[in-house]
């Protein structure tokens, strides 16, 4: 085993993040480098997949893959909307460390022109690590938050952004094309491939009519005064939104099944990863959609791995999160890390599933609060901090940090204080890492055309009231 080595020049803040998260990892020796295909299905919450126990058959293909691979039972995104969450997967860093975490979309703040944070060039992103190891790197993405000028094309030989994700009738076909991109490069490449495939049908609640099989006889009126953006405002009945959401999961699951069948029979030396960047709220905690909180319906997402080096038919019952994909995939490919003391850890050690004890999440978008969450020792703490009025700060401690967060613990305790201290440690370490690795985050200006497309995805709308 060739262990990852931390570069002597790596910032101490990154090492602190690694120590706080209990990270570790070694690159395994492999005879022939495997292909790596990472499928990110936008907006899938784990508890709406039958692979994670949902009562409706939304993901039979994911169940089939998990039966031959590794299912991460308690897997968390590190942010509750696409731009920072995908950046965390690509960089292996928390949002406050990589810096691509927010944007001024609504135009409500007239003193701040519409703009977004840019993912810094100084980071070694996952496709760059694979490119340096001799891989052909390809991406097919359909989320407007991941434009090339926002920094998300770094390290790719072929970066395909497809506009159709904002055109609702066409998003299903766009997702099929994305899967087709992965099939194309696996068939044609003479070198190992790293492919990122990003699917948007679930984000838009879109599925072919024949898959709309999850209707309900009950009708719960949607309260449009609740926090929500874009898609849910087009519905009057909650069950209809849920039925469309579930159908769209079933559709993308069918595409993943087609990709898996090809890989399994014609490209078996391939590591396949299926995950999501965040989930979706359906009034579970008083709001809709995503980006506005850190509850588990937004952070608990599916993640299944299959391929050479992946335990077969296993379930990781410990905690994992998006940061862990970076070291895991490099290890499975036998690639030595650039050695920057990243906070994630491989979910596979010595051929066995390996979890960790904590997951740290952040929410910096949509409103007047910054929020931080910590899952630890079976509980979950959410710290909400007002941007301008610290007297409005508040926290929520939940008895079951791995479940739907139904039981609040009201009383103060040493445990709450300890978790608050841990949140502060992780927050400061991430901010210090950003200062040392990135410096000042660049911003990209948005014009009206950009805002129109972001609004079609639900991102350029109302914000949380003061």
Helices and strands as residue ranges (DSSP letters): E 2-3, H 12-21, E 26-27, E 35-41, G 46-48, G 50-52, H 60-67, E 70-76, H 82-91, H 95-98, E 103-104, E 115-117, H 126-132, E 136-141, G 144-146, G 148-150, E 158-161, G 163-166, G 168-170, H 171-188, E 193-199, G 209-211, G 230-234, H 238-266, E 270-275, E 281-282, E 288-289, H 296-299, E 303-306, E 314-321, H 324-332, E 348-349, E 352-353, E 358-363, E 369-376, E 379-386, G 390-392, E 394-398, H 414-437, E 443-445, H 448-456
